[in-house]
């Protein structure tokens, strides 16, 4: 297929146009189906991407598709979220978590994030907490748990996960200095809010000073601004 050549050269719009000319896209092997689905998505042909993904998943009895089902479920979640079909996207991420236990924290985190996006914080919490129970030192999962507690107006419960979030981000930052800086800054802001709402002004001041120092450190490290 000519579209595969365009896709390999990073021309998604041209590739998608070629794919649309083909009458038998679904006759491709599983690797080609992955390329076609991703290319349609990148080109903004989201409904076409979903059709290819759903076709592939309908063939999951075959070994090739079965071995790649997690990829298609993850991509399906991305596409459905783009289409504002969040409930279906959440279901896809949950299925991916079951199929790939080693990566379940990532997929549960995505499902929990979508529940937060639709303001279903109580539903999000169990999924996000399962990310942590799986042993992942996931700064974003801890951050989202803390944010859920803030949104549920229980700021005292937000303090421990937000502190854990900061510790996780700091641990990553020691290895890769530029990593997770926005997440680290946001967790500080949430934690300051949590202490403010629990009327703990002394801890609020401590963490505000730490945030100010962190921002100065980042500016100095990457921009040479004091």
C-alpha positions in Angstrom: 0.0 0.0 0.0 1.4 3.4 -1.0 0.0 4.8 2.2 2.4 2.8 4.3 5.3 4.5 2.5 3.8 7.9 3.3 3.2 6.8 6.9 6.8 5.7 7.4 8.0 9.1 6.1 5.7 10.9 8.7 3.2 12.3 6.2 -0.1 11.2 8.0 -2.4 13.3 5.8 -1.0 11.9 2.6 -1.0 8.4 4.0 -4.6 8.7 5.2 -5.7 9.9 1.8 -4.1 6.8 0.2 -5.6 4.5 2.8 -9.0 5.9 2.0 -8.6 4.9 -1.6 -8.1 1.2 -0.6 -11.1 -1.1 -0.5 -9.5 -3.8 1.6 -7.6 -2.1 4.5 -8.6 -4.8 6.9 -6.8 -7.4 4.8 -3.5 -6.0 6.2 -1.5 -7.8 8.8 -1.6 -6.7 12.4 1.4 -4.4 12.2 -0.1 -2.7 9.2 -3.4 -2.3 11.0 -1.6 -0.5 13.8 0.1 1.8 11.4 -3.2 2.6 9.6 -5.1 3.2 12.8 -2.4 5.5 14.2 -2.1 7.3 10.8 -5.8 8.0 10.6 -5.8 9.4 14.1 -2.7 11.6 13.5 -4.4 12.9 10.3 -7.6 13.8 12.2 -9.6 10.9 10.6 -10.6 9.7 14.0 -13.7 7.8 13.0 -11.7 5.9 10.4 -9.1 5.1 13.0 -11.8 3.7 15.3 -13.2 1.5 12.5 -9.7 -0.1 12.0 -9.2 -0.6 15.7 -12.6 -2.2 16.2 -12.0 -4.5 13.2 -8.6 -5.6 14.7 -10.1 -6.3 18.1 -12.9 -8.3 16.5 -10.1 -10.6 15.2 -8.6 -11.1 18.7 -8.9 -14.9 18.4 -5.9 -14.8 16.0 -2.5 -15.0 17.8 -1.2 -11.8 16.1 -4.1 -9.7 17.2 -4.3 -11.3 20.6 -0.6 -10.4 21.2 -1.3 -6.8 20.2 -4.7 -6.4 21.8 -3.4 -4.2 24.6 -2.0 -1.7 22.0 -5.4 -1.6 20.2 -7.3 -1.1 23.5 -5.0 1.7 24.5 -5.3 3.4 21.2 -9.1 2.8 21.3 -9.2 4.6 24.6 -7.3 7.6 23.1 -9.6 7.8 20.1 -12.8 7.5 22.2 -11.6 10.2 24.6 -11.0 12.5 21.6 -14.6 11.7 20.5 -15.9 12.6 24.0 -17.0 9.0 24.5 -15.3 8.8 27.9 -17.3 5.9 29.3 -16.2 3.7 26.4 -12.7 5.0 26.7 -12.6 4.1 30.4 -13.8 0.6 29.6 -11.0 0.1 27.0 -8.3 1.2 29.4 -9.7 -1.2 32.1 -9.6 -4.0 29.6 -6.0 -3.1 28.7 -5.1 -3.2 32.4 -6.5 -6.7 32.7 -4.6 -8.0 29.7 -1.3 -6.4 30.7 -0.9 -6.6 34.5 2.7 -5.3 34.2 1.4 -2.1 32.7 -1.8 -1.9 34.6 -0.8 1.2 36.6 -0.5 3.2 33.3 -3.9 2.1 32.0 -5.7 2.4 35.4 -4.2 5.9 35.6 -5.6 6.8 32.3 -9.0 5.5 33.2 -8.9 7.4 36.5 -7.8 10.5 34.7 -10.9 10.3 32.5 -13.1 9.9 35.5 -11.6 13.0 36.9 -12.1 14.8 33.6 -15.8 14.0 33.9 -15.8 15.1 37.6 -16.4 11.5 38.9 -13.8 11.8 41.7 -15.3 9.1 43.9 -15.2 6.6 41.0 -11.7 7.7 40.1 -10.1 7.1 43.5 -10.2 3.3 43.6 -8.6 3.0 40.2 -5.9 5.5 41.1 -5.2 3.8 44.4 -4.9 0.5 42.5 -2.0 2.1 40.6 -0.2 2.7 43.8 -1.0 -0.8 45.2 0.6 -2.3 42.1 3.9 -0.9 43.4 4.3 2.0 40.9 6.1 5.0 42.2 3.8 7.1 40.1 3.9 10.8 40.9 0.9 11.6 38.7 -1.3 8.9 40.3 -0.5 10.3 43.8 -1.1 13.8 42.5 -4.5 12.8 41.1 -5.5 11.0 44.3 -4.7 14.2 46.2 -6.6 16.3 43.7 -9.6 14.0 44.0 -9.6 14.5 47.8 -9.4 18.3 47.3 -12.3 18.2 44.9 -14.3 16.0 47.3 -13.6 18.7 50.0 -11.6 16.4 52.2 -8.2 18.3 52.1 -6.7 16.6 55.1 -6.8 13.3 53.1 -5.0 15.0 50.2 -1.8 15.8 52.2 -0.3 12.3 52.3 -0.7 11.4 48.6 0.4 14.9 47.5 3.6 14.6 49.7 4.2 11.2 48.1 3.7 12.7 44.7 6.4 15.3 45.4 8.8 12.6 46.6 8.2 10.5 43.5 8.8 13.4 41.2 11.9 14.5 43.1 13.3 10.9 42.8 12.8 11.0 39.1 14.3 14.4 38.9 17.6 13.3 40.5 18.0 10.9 37.5 16.7 13.2 34.8 16.8 16.9 36.0 14.2 18.2 33.4 11.8 15.3 34.0 8.3 15.9 35.5 8.9 19.6 36.4 5.3 20.7 35.6 4.0 17.8 37.7 6.3 18.6 40.6 5.3 22.3 40.6 1.6 21.4 40.4 1.9 18.9 43.3 3.4 21.7 45.4 0.5 24.0 44.5 -2.1 21.4 45.4 -0.3 20.7 48.7 -0.2 24.4 49.6 -4.0 24.5 48.8 -4.6 21.4 51.1 -2.7 23.0 54.0 -4.6 26.3 53.4 -7.9 24.6 53.5 -7.0 22.7 56.7 -6.0 26.0 58.3 -2.5 24.9 58.8 -0.8 28.2 57.9 2.7 27.1 59.2 2.9 24.2 56.8 1.4 26.2 54.0 4.2 28.7 54.5 6.8 26.0 54.6 5.7 24.5 51.3 5.2 27.9 49.7 8.9 28.6 50.4 9.9 25.3 49.0 7.9 26.0 45.9 9.5 29.4 45.5 13.0 27.8 45.9 12.1 25.1 43.4 11.1 27.6 40.8 14.3 29.6 41.4 16.3 26.5 41.1 14.6 25.5 37.8 15.0 29.0 36.4 18.7 29.0 37.3 19.3 25.5 36.1 17.7 25.8 32.7 17.5 29.5 31.9 20.3 31.1 33.9 17.7 33.4 35.6 18.3 34.2 39.3 
